[in-house]
Amino acid sequence: MSYKTLLFDLSDNVAMISFNRPDRLNALSIELLRELAAALEAVARSDARALLLTGEGRAFCAGADLLEVQAQWPMDLKHLLNTYYLPPIQALAELKIPVVTAINGLAAGAGLSFALSADIVLAAQSSYLMLAFANIGLVPDAGATWFVAKAVGRMKALEMALTGDKVPAQKAEQIGLITRAVDDEALMDEARSLARKLAERPTVALGLIRQQFRTGLTGTLEETFAAEAENQGVAGATADFAEAVAAFGEKRPPIFKGK
Ligand code: T3D
């Protein structure tokens, strides 16, 4: 499938999706959200063992396309969210492969939700993150409330949500909002090499780990014990676990096939 608002690449078991509306700072139009949902379905069906998400130009994503909202005024935002935002954000959450985000510039509003839905978030030193919603009279959406509060705690999350202030990458790293701030010139190389490294690891276990942390963050200790045991049953039956055990005995590095 070809896309108008995204770049899509799949090579060496690494899928890469790049928001591609640089003249609008990669703002989320309905067309982009539809294409993103389709691209994520394609990733889920493919042999990709890691996904890298980034943006073209000077922004990662400036959130909802406000010019489109204006052109279609008045819009039912609840309907818009449920129909167009939820499918791709849920698809990202449910992917069975690790997801890396490279925040190449500003990430605002729902754009920040997409960025933080990843498991590992790298950001260029010059980039900034922004819960821009309240600046235009809205509330955080597309999971931003959960993603931000789970990452930095209620106090810092509320400060970001209520003030709508820009958080520079360096500070975002300090408060645990992102994994790491990286030199601008090094960002894409580092993100690609991280995604490639993850794609060579035991994919089934990695997919289970990302789900298991969600359970761990929202469930009780007992629910976490149960999820861990369930998932370990699955991981323990994979060819990759058998390969790792054999490789250990043979004193050689394992070669994981993602099965
Ligand atoms: O729709 C729903 O269902 C509701 C869901 C809402 C979820 C949300 O995401 S709410 C948050 C929406 N986003 C924002 O409020 C951010 C709006 N943008 C800005 O405040 C500023 O653009 C930035 C602070 C992000 C960046 O400022 P700056 O000075 O670096 O760039 P700029 O000049 O403002 O923008 C450059 C161009 O991108 C400009 O176009 P032009 O004039 O050169 O033709 C601007 O209109 C366009 N642009 C930037 N953000 C958006 C946008 N176009 C459409 N939608 C945008 N969000």
Boltz pocket constraint, residues with backbone or C-beta under 6 A from the ligand:
constraints:
  - pocket:
      binder: B
      contacts: [[A, 22], [A, 23], [A, 24], [A, 25], [A, 27], [A, 62], [A, 63], [A, 64], [A, 65], [A, 66], [A, 67], [A, 68], [A, 69], [A, 77], [A, 80], [A, 81], [A, 106], [A, 108], [A, 109], [A, 110], [A, 111], [A, 132], [A, 133], [A, 135], [A, 136], [A, 138], [A, 139], [A, 141]]
      max_distance: 6.0
